[in-house]
Amino acid sequence: MIYLLLFWTFVKVGLFTIGGGYAMIPLIQQEVIERHAWMTADQFTEFVGIAESTPGPFAINIATFTGVHVAQDAGGSGLLGSLCTTGGVVLPSVVIILLIAGLFHYAMRHWAARAALQGTKPVVVGLIGAAGYTLLRHTLLEGGFKPLSTALAAGLLALSFLTKLGAVWLILLGAALGVLCFGVLGLQP
Amino acid sequence: MAEARPPSSVQRSKAQALLALVLTFGKFGGITFGGGYAIIALLEEELVRRRGWLSEEELLNIITVGESTPGAIAVNTATFVGYRLAGVPGGILATAALVFPAWLVIVLLSGCYLVLRENVWVASALAGIRVAAVVLIVRAFFRMAKGIKRTRLNGFCLALAFALVAFAGMNAVWAVVGSLLFGVAWYGLRPRFADAKRSGQPPADS
């Protein structure tokens, strides 16, 4: 039952993401690419870019896209698939927040909660690093070393550190450079 | 129900609060890009300054909860604000309103995406987008790494999680669960035991 599997996968993603946004990438990447092979690494990376340039929380964008894509591939309804994944990724948040909202001051000041969060901080960053490393290796090395893509990546990285360019602009710049280099000039990646 | 107010006005004010929540969070869901922290500036502007629904301190508390509970920060914040202002229905409606525009855009877009992907111009743009997206992830890693307290232990935990997941293929969920348990043991239980004992030398913490 693809819908149930989608729902459950994204409940897990929602439940084990602490720190929001990019912290979700390593979990989705492992589940969607490595475990279930629902998407290729290329499609996933493209979609990270698309999610960054469409409105709304990143987690919702990527969950919705996976739901549509996977359910359609399995011959089901993309709409229903997207409801399962989006509902799944949101459900743990809503349940947990409604449960703790009443006793917020107690729960958040409890030593165990603070200690647990202190433990997750470096690990969450390490996980994002691992996702970045895996996708970077894939994007630049899969099917042979890609010198032009590597140069573009280095250039964009330097630019993003020097100018604090927003995510949307960086993605649009990437798209423009892609069209110029691979489309107009017909260069090899 | 308060007897002082006629029930119709109570109902209307509750309905008004729900409507305002739906409109506000629907707007946030439609105009913020990248979610998370982008939404916090908007919340501050709209809920604290314009509407006066929350104080600065309440908003800070809510953001803390949003950051430290599982899930997307924007979603957590919407649920919490909705709950504060209109109870459980408020929490659920605010969340649904936040999610709806993002969901709709992607449902519409993903239909075209798989077809357009085959187009040579779109394909070359996507090749560029892939590079930029990876750069964004790497940048997020460096930015977040800067926000962590510089201790040897934190550096070790970061490197260990990185190596186990990137090289040994460990499931990221276990890394998160492990770090929660380690946090409770090391930052929670250990100082408490040390306090209780009082004897013995203080542990060599860097």
Interface residues (C-beta under 8 A of the other chain):
Chain A: K12 G14 L15 F16 T17 I18 G19 G20 G21 Y22 M24 I25 P26 L27 Q30 E34 D42 T45 E46 V48 G49 I50 A51 E52 S53 T54 P55 G56 P57 F58 A59 I60 N61 T64 F65 V68 H69 G78 L79 S82 T86 V89 V90 P92 S93 V94 I96 I97 L98 I100 A101 F104 M108 W111 A112 A113 R114 A115 A116 L117 Q118 G119 T120 K121 P122 V123 V124 V125 G126 L127 I128 G129 A130 A131 G132 Y133 T134 L135 L136 T139 S149 L152 A153 L156 L157 S160 F161 G166 A167 V168 L170 I171 L173 G174 A175 A176 L177 G178 V179 C181 F182 G183 P189
Chain B: G29 G30 I31 T32 F33 G34 G35 G36 Y37 I39 N61 T64 V65 G66 E67 S68 T69 P70 G71 A72 I73 A74 V75 N76 T79 F80 Y83 R84 V88 G91 I92 T95 L98 V99 P101 A102 W103 V105 I106 V107 L109 S110 G111 Y113 L114 V120 W121 A123 S124 A125 L126 A127 G128 I129 R130 V131 A132 A133 V134 V135 L136 I137 V138 R139 A140 F141 F142 M144 A145 I148 N154 G155 C157 L158 A159 L160 A161 F162 V165 A166 G169 N171 A172 V173 A175 V176 V177 G178 S179 L180 L181 F182 G183 V184 W186 Y187 G188 L189 R192
